[in-house]
Structures are given as C-alpha cells and as structure tokens.
C-alpha cells in the first residue's frame, strides 16, 4: 500500500514538472528530460539527507522544522 502511494506521488511529481516545462516552452524538448531528472534527483537527495540527519540526531526529528534547528 505504501509503495502504491509512493508510486502515485512520484508520477504526480513528474507530471507536474512536465506541466511546468510545457508552460515555459520546453515541452517535448531534449532539455525537458534533463530538467525533470535533475529536479527529481535533487528532491530525492534532499529527502534522503533529511532522513539521515533525523536518524543521527533525534532532537531534530522532534523539531517542528529540522532545517531551522
């Protein structure tokens, strides 16, 4: 069930990124793939970093905004 939610959210993220690229004139362009890939990888790495930091420092996991702490 969690995997299905993750898959649906990932597809929604990619569709939203494609919509942004299309609205700025980059739809069906070779650079569209590069932009979507880079943004997707940035988000993945950012989420992974946040998860790892919260595992190392439990008080950050309890904080309302771990970035500000």
Residue frames as a rotation matrix with the C-alpha (Angstrom) as fourth column:
UNK 1
0.569 0.822 0.000 0.00
0.822 -0.569 0.000 0.00
0.000 0.000 -1.000 0.00
UNK 2
0.475 -0.480 -0.738 2.81
0.106 -0.801 0.589 2.41
-0.874 -0.358 -0.329 0.86
UNK 3
-0.589 -0.730 0.347 4.61
0.396 0.114 0.911 1.50
-0.705 0.674 0.222 -2.37
UNK 4
-0.096 0.649 0.755 1.50
0.988 -0.030 0.152 2.33
0.121 0.760 -0.638 -4.39
UNK 5
0.825 0.372 -0.426 1.20
0.466 -0.874 0.137 5.72
-0.321 -0.312 -0.894 -2.69
UNK 6
0.040 -0.908 -0.417 4.87
0.050 -0.415 0.909 6.42
-0.998 -0.057 0.028 -3.35
UNK 7
-0.617 -0.229 0.753 4.49
0.699 0.279 0.658 5.42
-0.361 0.932 -0.012 -7.00
UNK 8
0.354 0.836 0.418 1.41
0.923 -0.384 -0.015 7.63
0.148 0.391 -0.908 -7.42
UNK 9
0.757 -0.121 -0.642 3.15
0.209 -0.886 0.414 10.60
-0.619 -0.448 -0.645 -5.77
UNK 10
-0.336 -0.942 0.017 6.22
0.226 -0.064 0.972 10.12
-0.914 0.330 0.235 -7.96
UNK 11
-0.420 0.261 0.869 4.12
0.908 0.141 0.396 10.03
-0.019 0.955 -0.296 -11.13
UNK 12
0.702 0.709 -0.069 2.24
0.712 -0.702 0.030 13.12
-0.027 -0.070 -0.997 -9.98
UNK 13
0.363 -0.674 -0.644 5.53
0.111 -0.655 0.748 14.95
-0.925 -0.343 -0.163 -9.34
UNK 14
-0.648 -0.628 0.431 6.81
0.458 0.131 0.879 14.07
-0.609 0.767 0.203 -12.82
UNK 15
-0.014 0.733 0.681 3.53
0.986 -0.105 0.133 15.14
0.169 0.673 -0.721 -14.43
UNK 16
0.810 0.288 -0.511 3.67
0.440 -0.875 0.204 18.47
-0.388 -0.390 -0.835 -12.57
UNK 17
-0.083 -0.926 -0.369 7.27
0.083 -0.375 0.923 19.02
-0.993 0.046 0.108 -13.69
UNK 18
-0.598 -0.059 0.800 6.27
0.771 0.232 0.593 18.24
-0.220 0.971 -0.094 -17.29
UNK 19
0.484 0.855 0.185 3.46
0.872 -0.488 -0.031 20.78
0.064 0.176 -0.982 -16.98
UNK 20
0.587 -0.354 -0.728 5.89
0.129 -0.847 0.515 23.44
-0.799 -0.397 -0.452 -15.79
UNK 21
-0.526 -0.832 0.177 8.29
0.272 0.033 0.962 22.67
-0.806 0.554 0.209 -18.64
UNK 22
-0.290 0.507 0.812 5.46
0.957 0.123 0.265 22.87
0.034 0.853 -0.520 -21.16
UNK 23
0.728 0.646 -0.232 4.19
0.663 -0.749 -0.003 26.18
-0.175 -0.151 -0.973 -19.82
UNK 24
0.431 -0.650 -0.626 7.68
-0.193 -0.744 0.640 27.68
-0.882 -0.155 -0.446 -20.22
UNK 25
0.696 -0.029 -0.718 8.13
-0.711 -0.172 -0.682 26.40
-0.103 0.985 -0.140 -23.75
UNK 26
-0.409 -0.912 0.044 10.33
-0.902 0.411 0.131 23.40
-0.137 0.014 -0.990 -23.03
UNK 27
0.338 0.633 0.697 7.73
-0.468 0.755 -0.459 20.72
-0.817 -0.171 0.551 -23.73
UNK 28
0.887 0.000 0.462 8.89
0.310 0.741 -0.596 17.86
-0.343 0.672 0.657 -25.98
UNK 29
0.646 -0.763 -0.005 12.40
-0.625 -0.526 -0.577 19.29
0.438 0.376 -0.817 -25.94
UNK 30
0.255 -0.648 -0.718 15.59
0.277 0.760 -0.588 17.40
0.926 -0.049 0.373 -25.21
UNK 31
-0.705 -0.561 0.435 16.23
-0.187 -0.444 -0.876 19.60
0.684 -0.699 0.208 -22.21
UNK 32
0.258 0.872 0.416 12.88
-0.789 -0.059 0.612 18.71
0.558 -0.486 0.673 -20.65
UNK 33
0.713 -0.043 -0.700 14.24
0.224 0.960 0.168 15.29
0.665 -0.277 0.694 -19.70
UNK 34
-0.350 -0.931 -0.106 17.36
0.496 -0.088 -0.864 16.85
0.795 -0.355 0.492 -18.17
UNK 35
-0.506 0.217 0.835 15.35
-0.577 -0.805 -0.141 19.34
0.641 -0.552 0.533 -16.12
UNK 36
0.588 0.807 0.053 12.93
-0.614 0.403 0.679 16.73
0.526 -0.432 0.733 -14.80
UNK 37
0.502 -0.474 -0.723 15.74
0.470 0.852 -0.232 14.32
0.726 -0.223 0.651 -13.95
UNK 38
-0.560 -0.801 0.212 17.79
0.281 -0.424 -0.861 16.96
0.779 -0.423 0.463 -12.13
UNK 39
-0.268 0.540 0.798 14.85
-0.794 -0.593 0.135 18.25
0.546 -0.597 0.588 -10.10
UNK 40
0.750 0.577 -0.324 13.72
-0.343 0.758 0.555 14.75
0.565 -0.305 0.766 -9.23
UNK 41
0.217 -0.759 -0.613 17.22
0.615 0.594 -0.518 13.72
0.758 -0.265 0.596 -8.12
UNK 42
-0.638 -0.402 0.656 17.62
-0.168 -0.759 -0.629 16.93
0.751 -0.512 0.417 -6.10
UNK 43
0.202 0.804 0.559 14.37
-0.855 -0.134 0.501 16.21
0.478 -0.579 0.661 -4.24
UNK 44
0.771 0.053 -0.635 15.38
0.098 0.975 0.200 12.61
0.630 -0.216 0.746 -3.63
UNK 45
-0.208 -0.945 -0.253 18.79
0.559 0.097 -0.824 13.59
0.803 -0.313 0.508 -2.26
UNK 46
-0.531 0.078 0.844 17.28
-0.514 -0.821 -0.247 16.33
0.674 -0.565 0.477 -0.09
UNK 47
0.562 0.807 0.184 14.73
-0.685 0.329 0.650 13.93
0.464 -0.491 0.737 1.40
UNK 48
0.584 -0.435 -0.685 17.39
0.419 0.885 -0.204 11.27
0.695 -0.168 0.699 1.96
UNK 49
-0.521 -0.806 0.280 19.65
0.204 -0.436 -0.876 13.80
0.829 -0.399 0.392 3.71
UNK 50
-0.181 0.545 0.818 16.80
-0.811 -0.553 0.189 14.92
0.556 -0.630 0.543 5.97
UNK 51
0.806 0.491 -0.332 16.02
-0.278 0.808 0.519 11.32
0.523 -0.326 0.787 6.89
UNK 52
0.236 -0.808 -0.539 19.64
0.602 0.558 -0.572 10.52
0.763 -0.190 0.618 7.73
UNK 53
-0.600 -0.445 0.665 20.12
-0.160 -0.748 -0.644 13.68
0.784 -0.493 0.378 9.81
UNK 54
0.218 0.777 0.590 17.00
-0.854 -0.141 0.501 12.90
0.473 -0.613 0.633 11.81
UNK 55
0.790 0.009 -0.613 18.31
0.138 0.972 0.192 9.39
0.597 -0.236 0.766 12.47
UNK 56
-0.190 -0.965 -0.181 21.61
0.569 0.042 -0.821 10.74
0.800 -0.259 0.541 13.78
UNK 57
-0.980 -0.122 0.155 20.09
-0.025 -0.703 -0.711 13.48
0.196 -0.700 0.686 15.92
UNK 58
-0.479 0.854 -0.205 16.73
0.850 0.509 0.137 12.50
0.221 -0.108 -0.969 17.49
UNK 59
-0.264 0.405 -0.875 16.00
0.499 -0.719 -0.483 16.03
-0.825 -0.565 -0.012 18.73
UNK 60
-0.837 -0.022 -0.547 15.88
-0.421 -0.612 0.670 17.18
-0.349 0.791 0.502 15.10
UNK 61
-0.804 0.580 -0.129 13.23
0.345 0.632 0.693 14.57
0.484 0.513 -0.709 14.36
UNK 62
-0.185 0.749 -0.637 11.07
0.966 0.020 -0.257 16.02
-0.179 -0.662 -0.727 17.14
UNK 63
-0.689 -0.138 -0.712 11.54
0.155 -0.987 0.041 19.61
-0.708 -0.082 0.701 16.00
UNK 64
0.424 0.897 -0.123 8.81
0.145 -0.201 -0.969 21.33
-0.894 0.392 -0.215 14.02
UNK 65
0.958 -0.209 -0.198 11.31
-0.250 -0.261 -0.932 22.48
0.143 0.943 -0.302 11.39
UNK 66
0.678 -0.733 0.062 14.54
0.559 0.568 0.605 20.47
-0.478 -0.375 0.794 11.37
UNK 67
0.280 -0.584 0.762 16.12
0.789 -0.312 -0.529 22.84
0.547 0.749 0.373 8.82
UNK 68
0.545 -0.012 0.839 15.94
-0.236 -0.962 0.140 25.79
0.805 -0.274 -0.527 11.23
UNK 69
0.959 -0.205 0.194 17.31
-0.133 0.278 0.951 23.76
-0.249 -0.938 0.239 14.15
